[in-house]
Structure formats: C-alpha cells, structure tokens
Amino acid sequence: MERIGGETMTLYADLRERLQVNEAMRNIASLPGEFTTKRVKGIIYRYFQATLLDGRAQIYLGPDNEAIRRLIAARQAGAADAQADETLVQRLAAQVIAGGARPVQPDMARIIHRLADSGVFKVGGVLVGSVAFQVLGPHLGVDWVGAARTTQDVDLATDSVAIAVPDIQVDVPATMASLEMGFFPVPRLSPKEPSTSYAIRGKTLRVDLLTPSRKGASAPVFIRRLNAAAAPMKYLDYLVAEPIEAVMLAGTPCLVRVPHPARYALHKLIVSQERDASVADKQAKDLLQARSLIALLQADRPGDLELAWEKLARCGASWVRKAQAASRSEKA
C-alpha cells in the first residue's frame, strides 16, 4: 500500500462532509423531473413529470393555485444551488483522485451510484467484498497496490431483520433495469429459488445480494424493503454490524455504507478458512486484504482492532479458532 498525502486527505474529508450536508439538505430541487401543465376548458392543471427507476410518470398535483406556484418557484430557486453543489463535489473528487486516491472503475461506479440514488444505503444496505475494500483505501489514507483491490463484483449485504431502519422501500430489480446495461437475474440451481445475483451477458461484472444466515439456513431470503431476494452468508452479521459512511470516488462521487475496517479485516481471516482448494485464489485475496488492513490499523488505529477482536471473541470459540488459524497461515 502507498500512503496518500495529508493535503489530499484533507480534501477527502471536505468531500465526505459536503456529501453528508447535501444528503441532509435534499429538497424538491433534488428531485429528477419537471413540472408540466395541461389546460382543460380554460382551467390549468399542474403535474410533476417524475423520472422514476422504471421510466417516467406524471403525478397529478391539482388545479393551478398559489401553493403549487410557490412549490415551482422553490424548485427553480434551488436548481442553481443543486447544480453548484454537484459541481463542487465533482471538483473535490477530481482533486482527491489527482492526489493519489484511486477511483472505482466507471461501470462499477455507475451501478453503485444508482443504488445510492435509489436509497439502498438508507434502508440498511452495506457494500461488502473487494469493492468495499477499495472504498476503504482512500477513507483510511492509502492506495492499495496489486491484486488485493481487484474485483468485478458489487456485493451488497443487508440484514433481513429491519431494526432502526427508515420505513422506506427500494426496488433493486427496477434499479438494475434502469441502468440499461443489460443486467439480468442469474438463475439459481433450484428453479424454485429466486435469483440473488444480477449479471451482464458477455461480461464478468455482477451484483450479488447477501444477508446474514439464520440458524444455518441456505435458501434465499426475500428482503421486503429491497423487493429482492438475498443469499444467506455465514459470519456476515459480524461484518455489517457497525458500518461506516465513506466516499465512493468517481467522476461523480457518492456516499456509501461499508463495513468497519477492523471488522472487515477479521471477517476476511475467518472466511478464508471456509474456502476449499478449488478457490485458492480467493483465499489468497482474503488473506492479502486482511494482512494489508491489519498492518495499517496496527500502525494507525490499534484500538479499533482490539475492540473488533473482543466482539469477535464473543461470537464463540470456533470464530476465534478460525481467525487464529488464518493468522498463522498468513504469516507462513
């Protein structure tokens, strides 16, 4: 790994803060679409032509009146500010990238940005896997070097138990279709089970939906607030328990939720022990990512590792044994 300069990290912090402010201040000027009118028998009726994930729809507002005119004026007044905000974050992202932070590749960035726009991260979604590892790099002040950051998958984890999550829903299948990139649901071995992955024919890029397994269950779990099924995965509950907000760096950046770095590192140690010989390359990447993160955290934030280890130890002796076994093999 290579350290990113202090000035660039200051810019990254500014970018993250600006994106958080923009999210908190979303208003009618941020809605995709425009106001339209229809005149029927001399009476003007107002509509909002909304741009939705599955196309465009006209939302009827009612006959023209003062309240609707104030709404239109507010949108027009805020449009310039919204454009200025977007230009600012794009400029900050460009400066961070120029300072040595590596952006997410364009196709993957487009998918993640659309998922963010659809509200996936607001209803509990967490990016996991190598794309999360890549996002964590600039957040922690480093650029990962080599195979540790390589991925063609966007893994989106969500807990199927809705606790402390806003009561809104996101349609993941509609979001994938709206990208117009050719995504299709990947059939599972059993035709009775719903798809938990989306892929593009002729490309390796795919999106996988994951959820913590409950009592050894292996069948896909339907997540109501995502309108999609997710594949149960062991140990995932530990990984996504304390997510953080980080910036996905791209031409147009966005906020995403990713696992806590220390939990990510220890989780990689454990899952590496679940790999069999047929996926030795994935096991090697697990250990490389864990080693890179642990070395960085030991130097910069050792307390984070201690706390994450204490919480892992509470999960049971088998978890500890797997992590220790992986640590020994990683040092060999």
C-alpha positions as CSV (number, residue, x, y, z in Angstrom):
1,M,0.0,0.0,0.0
2,E,1.0,3.6,-0.6
3,R,0.2,6.5,1.7
4,I,-2.0,9.3,0.4
5,G,-0.7,12.8,1.2
6,G,-2.1,14.9,4.1
7,E,-3.4,17.6,1.8
8,T,-5.3,15.1,-0.3
9,M,-6.8,13.5,2.9
10,T,-8.0,17.0,3.9
11,L,-9.7,17.3,0.6
12,Y,-11.3,13.8,1.1
13,A,-12.6,14.9,4.5
14,D,-14.1,18.0,2.9
15,L,-15.7,15.9,0.2
16,R,-17.2,13.5,2.7
17,E,-18.6,16.3,4.8
18,R,-20.0,18.1,1.7
19,L,-21.8,14.9,0.5
20,Q,-23.2,14.4,4.0
21,V,-24.5,18.0,4.0
22,N,-26.0,17.6,0.5
23,E,-27.8,14.4,1.7
24,A,-29.2,16.2,4.7
25,M,-30.4,19.1,2.7
26,R,-32.1,17.3,-0.2
27,N,-35.3,19.1,-1.2
28,I,-37.6,19.5,-4.1
29,A,-34.8,20.9,-6.3
30,S,-33.1,17.5,-6.0
31,L,-36.0,15.5,-7.5
32,P,-35.4,14.3,-11.0
33,G,-38.2,15.6,-13.3
34,E,-40.0,18.8,-14.2
35,F,-43.4,20.5,-13.7
36,T,-45.9,20.4,-16.6
37,T,-49.3,21.8,-17.2
38,K,-52.5,20.9,-19.1
39,R,-55.3,23.2,-20.0
40,V,-58.8,21.8,-20.0
41,K,-61.8,24.0,-20.7
42,G,-59.8,27.1,-19.7
43,I,-58.6,25.6,-16.4
44,I,-54.8,25.0,-15.9
45,Y,-53.9,21.7,-14.2
46,R,-50.4,21.1,-12.8
47,Y,-48.4,17.8,-12.9
48,F,-45.0,16.8,-12.0
49,Q,-43.3,14.7,-14.7
50,A,-41.1,12.4,-12.5
51,T,-38.2,10.4,-13.6
52,L,-38.5,7.0,-11.9
53,L,-36.4,3.9,-12.0
54,D,-38.7,2.1,-14.3
55,G,-39.5,5.1,-16.6
56,R,-41.4,8.4,-16.4
57,A,-44.7,9.1,-14.7
58,Q,-47.0,12.1,-14.4
59,I,-48.0,12.9,-10.9
60,Y,-51.2,15.0,-10.7
61,L,-50.9,18.0,-8.3
62,G,-54.2,19.7,-8.9
63,P,-55.6,22.9,-10.5
64,D,-53.2,25.8,-10.6
65,N,-53.1,27.6,-7.3
66,E,-50.8,29.7,-5.1
67,A,-49.4,26.8,-3.2
68,I,-48.3,25.0,-6.3
69,R,-46.8,28.1,-7.8
70,R,-44.7,28.5,-4.6
71,L,-43.6,24.9,-5.0
72,I,-42.5,25.6,-8.6
73,A,-40.7,28.8,-7.5
74,A,-38.9,26.9,-4.8
75,R,-37.6,24.3,-7.2
76,Q,-36.4,26.9,-9.7
77,A,-34.7,28.8,-6.9
78,G,-32.9,25.7,-5.6
79,A,-31.9,24.3,-9.0
80,A,-28.9,26.6,-9.3
81,D,-27.8,25.7,-5.8
82,A,-28.2,22.0,-6.5
83,Q,-26.1,22.3,-9.7
84,A,-23.4,24.2,-7.8
85,D,-23.3,21.5,-5.1
86,E,-22.8,18.8,-7.7
87,T,-20.1,20.8,-9.5
88,L,-18.3,21.3,-6.1
89,V,-18.3,17.6,-5.2
90,Q,-17.1,16.6,-8.7
91,R,-14.3,19.1,-8.4
92,L,-13.3,17.9,-4.9
93,A,-13.4,14.3,-6.1
94,A,-11.1,15.2,-9.1
95,Q,-8.7,16.8,-6.7
96,V,-8.6,13.8,-4.4
97,I,-8.1,11.4,-7.3
98,A,-5.3,13.7,-8.7
99,G,-3.7,13.5,-5.2
100,G,-3.2,9.7,-5.5
101,A,-6.6,8.2,-4.4
102,R,-7.8,5.6,-6.8
103,P,-11.3,5.9,-8.1
104,V,-13.8,3.0,-8.6
105,Q,-13.9,1.9,-12.2
106,P,-16.6,3.6,-14.3
107,D,-19.1,0.7,-14.8
108,M,-19.0,-0.3,-11.2
109,A,-19.2,3.3,-10.0
110,R,-22.3,3.8,-12.2
111,I,-24.0,0.8,-10.5
112,I,-23.1,1.9,-7.0
113,H,-24.2,5.5,-7.7
114,R,-27.6,4.3,-9.0
115,L,-28.0,2.1,-5.9
116,A,-27.2,5.1,-3.7
117,D,-29.7,7.3,-5.6
118,S,-32.4,4.6,-5.1
119,G,-31.9,4.7,-1.4
120,V,-30.3,1.3,-0.9
121,F,-27.9,2.5,1.7
122,K,-30.6,4.4,3.6
123,V,-32.6,1.2,4.2
124,G,-29.6,-0.8,5.6
125,G,-27.6,-1.8,2.6
126,V,-23.8,-2.2,3.1
127,L,-21.2,-2.6,0.4
128,V,-19.0,-5.7,1.1
129,G,-16.3,-7.6,-0.7
130,S,-13.4,-6.2,-2.7
131,V,-15.3,-3.1,-3.8
132,A,-15.7,-2.1,-0.1
133,F,-12.0,-2.8,0.4
134,Q,-11.3,-0.4,-2.4
135,V,-13.6,2.3,-1.0
136,L,-11.9,1.9,2.4
137,G,-8.5,2.7,1.0
138,P,-8.9,6.5,0.5
139,H,-11.0,6.6,3.7
140,L,-8.0,5.3,5.6
141,G,-5.5,7.4,3.7
142,V,-3.9,4.7,1.4
143,D,-3.9,3.4,-2.1
144,W,-4.0,-0.4,-2.2
145,V,-1.4,-1.8,-4.6
146,G,-1.8,-5.1,-6.5
147,A,-4.4,-7.8,-6.6
148,A,-5.9,-7.0,-3.2
149,R,-8.2,-4.5,-4.8
150,T,-9.2,-6.3,-8.0
151,T,-12.9,-7.2,-8.3
152,Q,-15.7,-7.4,-10.9
153,D,-18.4,-7.9,-8.3
154,V,-20.6,-5.5,-6.4
155,D,-21.6,-7.3,-3.2
156,L,-24.5,-5.7,-1.4
157,A,-25.3,-7.0,2.1
158,T,-28.4,-6.3,4.0
159,D,-29.7,-7.6,7.3
160,S,-33.1,-9.2,6.8
161,V,-34.2,-8.0,10.3
162,A,-35.4,-4.4,10.0
163,I,-34.1,-2.7,13.1
164,A,-33.5,1.0,13.3
165,V,-34.0,1.3,9.6
166,P,-36.2,4.0,7.9
167,D,-39.6,2.7,6.8
168,I,-39.0,3.2,3.1
169,Q,-38.5,0.6,0.3
170,V,-36.1,0.3,-2.6
171,D,-36.8,-1.8,-5.7
172,V,-33.4,-3.3,-6.5
173,P,-34.6,-5.2,-9.7
174,A,-36.0,-1.9,-11.1
175,T,-32.8,-0.1,-10.2
176,M,-30.7,-2.7,-12.1
177,A,-33.0,-2.5,-15.1
178,S,-32.9,1.3,-15.1
179,L,-29.1,1.3,-15.7
180,E,-29.8,-0.1,-19.2
181,M,-26.5,-2.1,-19.0
182,G,-28.1,-5.4,-19.8
183,F,-28.4,-6.8,-16.3
184,F,-30.5,-10.0,-15.9
185,P,-31.3,-12.1,-12.8
186,V,-28.9,-15.1,-12.6
187,P,-30.9,-18.3,-12.2
188,R,-30.1,-20.5,-9.2
189,L,-29.6,-24.2,-9.3
190,S,-33.1,-24.8,-8.0
191,P,-35.7,-23.2,-10.3
192,K,-37.9,-22.8,-7.2
193,E,-35.5,-20.3,-5.6
194,P,-35.4,-16.6,-6.6
195,S,-32.3,-15.1,-8.0
196,T,-29.9,-13.3,-5.7
197,S,-27.5,-12.1,-8.4
198,Y,-27.6,-9.9,-11.5
199,A,-25.1,-10.2,-14.3
200,I,-24.5,-8.9,-17.9
201,R,-24.1,-11.4,-20.7
202,G,-20.6,-11.5,-22.0
203,K,-19.1,-9.6,-19.1
204,T,-17.8,-10.6,-15.6
205,L,-19.4,-7.7,-13.8
206,R,-22.2,-8.7,-11.5
207,V,-24.2,-7.6,-8.4
208,D,-24.8,-10.1,-5.6
209,L,-27.3,-9.5,-2.7
210,L,-26.3,-11.1,0.6
211,T,-27.9,-11.4,4.0
212,P,-26.7,-12.9,7.3
213,S,-27.7,-16.5,7.6
214,R,-30.1,-17.5,10.4
215,K,-29.5,-20.9,12.1
216,G,-27.7,-22.4,9.2
217,A,-30.4,-21.6,6.6
218,S,-29.2,-21.7,3.0
219,A,-32.3,-20.8,1.0
220,P,-32.6,-17.2,-0.4
221,V,-34.3,-14.7,1.9
222,F,-36.8,-12.2,0.4
223,I,-36.0,-8.7,1.7
224,R,-39.2,-6.8,1.6
225,R,-37.7,-3.3,1.7
226,L,-35.4,-4.2,-1.3
227,N,-38.1,-6.1,-3.3
228,A,-35.4,-8.7,-3.9
229,A,-34.0,-11.9,-2.5
230,A,-30.6,-12.2,-0.9
231,A,-28.3,-15.2,-0.4
232,P,-27.6,-16.1,3.3
233,M,-23.9,-15.9,4.2
234,K,-22.2,-17.2,7.4
235,Y,-20.4,-14.6,9.6
236,L,-22.0,-11.7,7.7
237,D,-23.8,-10.4,10.7
238,Y,-20.5,-9.6,12.4
239,L,-19.2,-7.8,9.3
240,V,-22.2,-5.5,8.8
241,A,-22.9,-4.8,12.5
242,E,-21.2,-1.3,12.7
243,P,-21.0,0.1,9.2
244,I,-19.4,3.5,8.4
245,E,-20.1,6.1,5.8
246,A,-17.3,6.5,3.2
247,V,-17.0,8.2,-0.2
248,M,-17.1,6.2,-3.4
249,L,-14.6,8.1,-5.5
250,A,-15.6,8.5,-9.1
251,G,-16.3,11.4,-11.6
252,T,-19.5,12.0,-9.6
253,P,-18.9,10.6,-6.1
254,C,-21.5,9.5,-3.6
255,L,-21.8,8.3,0.0
256,V,-21.9,4.6,0.7
257,R,-22.0,2.4,3.7
258,V,-19.1,0.0,4.1
259,P,-18.0,-2.3,7.0
260,H,-15.9,-1.0,9.8
261,P,-12.3,-1.6,8.7
262,A,-11.3,-3.7,11.7
263,R,-14.3,-5.9,11.4
264,Y,-13.6,-6.3,7.6
265,A,-10.1,-7.4,8.3
266,L,-11.0,-10.0,11.0
267,H,-14.0,-11.2,8.9
268,K,-11.6,-11.9,6.0
269,L,-9.5,-14.0,8.2
270,I,-12.5,-16.2,9.2
271,V,-14.0,-16.6,5.7
272,S,-10.6,-17.5,4.3
273,Q,-10.9,-20.7,6.4
274,E,-14.2,-21.5,4.7
275,R,-12.7,-21.6,1.2
276,D,-11.8,-25.0,-0.3
277,A,-8.9,-25.8,-2.6
278,S,-10.9,-25.0,-5.7
279,V,-10.9,-21.3,-4.8
280,A,-7.3,-20.9,-3.6
281,D,-7.0,-17.6,-5.4
282,K,-10.0,-16.2,-3.4
283,Q,-8.5,-17.4,-0.2
284,A,-5.2,-15.7,-1.1
285,K,-7.0,-12.5,-1.7
286,D,-8.9,-12.8,1.6
287,L,-5.6,-13.1,3.4
288,L,-3.9,-10.4,1.5
289,Q,-6.7,-7.9,2.2
290,A,-6.7,-8.9,5.9
291,R,-3.0,-8.6,6.2
292,S,-3.0,-5.1,4.5
293,L,-5.8,-3.8,6.7
294,I,-4.4,-5.3,9.9
295,A,-0.9,-3.8,9.3
296,L,-2.5,-0.4,8.6
297,L,-4.7,-0.4,11.6
298,Q,-1.9,-1.7,13.9
299,A,0.1,1.4,12.9
300,D,-2.7,4.0,12.9
301,R,-5.7,2.7,14.9
302,P,-4.7,-0.3,17.1
303,G,-7.6,0.3,19.5
304,D,-10.0,-0.4,16.6
305,L,-8.5,-3.9,16.2
306,E,-8.7,-4.6,19.9
307,L,-12.4,-3.7,20.1
308,A,-13.2,-5.7,16.9
309,W,-11.4,-8.7,18.3
310,E,-13.2,-8.5,21.6
311,K,-16.6,-8.5,19.8
312,L,-15.4,-11.4,17.6
313,A,-14.4,-13.4,20.6
314,R,-18.0,-13.0,22.0
315,C,-19.3,-14.9,18.9
316,G,-17.8,-18.1,20.0
317,A,-14.6,-20.3,20.3
318,S,-14.9,-21.5,16.7
319,W,-14.7,-18.0,15.4
320,V,-11.6,-17.4,17.4
321,R,-10.0,-20.7,16.2
322,K,-10.7,-19.8,12.5
323,A,-9.2,-16.3,12.9
324,Q,-6.1,-17.6,14.7
325,A,-5.6,-20.4,12.1
326,A,-5.8,-17.8,9.3
327,S,-3.3,-15.6,11.1
328,R,-0.8,-18.4,11.3
329,S,-1.3,-19.4,7.6
330,E,-1.0,-15.7,6.6
331,K,2.4,-15.5,8.4
332,A,3.7,-18.7,7.0
